[in-house]
């Protein structure tokens, strides 16, 4: 079985003022549902620490986008699993590439979001993408963000966080994000979609969304992202000394 090749070029930040002098590659995991500020927190934390940042949701989305563009039914287990194993997913300068093609613009469409949630239940896809995530983390200090990073992909990670927030606040944040892109969606619609996705993530048989036993659970409902990042940064720095 051929493992997928994932290259992560140009994501290491050289600009961090206080990069951690940590001798071994260190793994920080941030899991949690959508709308908890996970992506922004993970990206900013990585920059502050001088670590690489890995958005594992983008990997699931890249496989989903490729299914759609190649006419593969996302519900089909075997062909989607084969695609995930052979697809070369790369990241560069905040953009995502699938077999060299820039798919960044397709990752956040409603169709891709729906398909990504479906393919995330496919055990072959999860196996392929987790193998790839471990390959990346083998060589880099990294902040990984997703749903199963602390529980399945990196059970031995040095620092694990699980972000939560009130469901209405999460849906409001999504509504504001969409409004900033010129799309207006009623809060009730977003809340219903979010609840359905949460249930699918939490109840799937393989790698369900839950905090690792040794994860620190951080409620971001009433926090500004900067505060959250500062809090996480201080915990990581304490762990690394
Ligand atoms: O974080 P996100 O919304 O970009 O994730 C896209 C989809 O992939 C979502 O349905 C959850 C799923 N996912 C997952 O199952 N495991 C991960 N490590 C990351 C994302």
Boltz pocket constraint, residues with backbone or C-beta under 6 A from the ligand:
constraints:
  - pocket:
      binder: B
      contacts: [[A, 34], [A, 56], [A, 57], [A, 58], [A, 60], [A, 61], [A, 113], [A, 116], [A, 117], [A, 118], [A, 120], [A, 145], [A, 146], [A, 147], [A, 148], [A, 149], [A, 201], [A, 207]]
      max_distance: 6.0
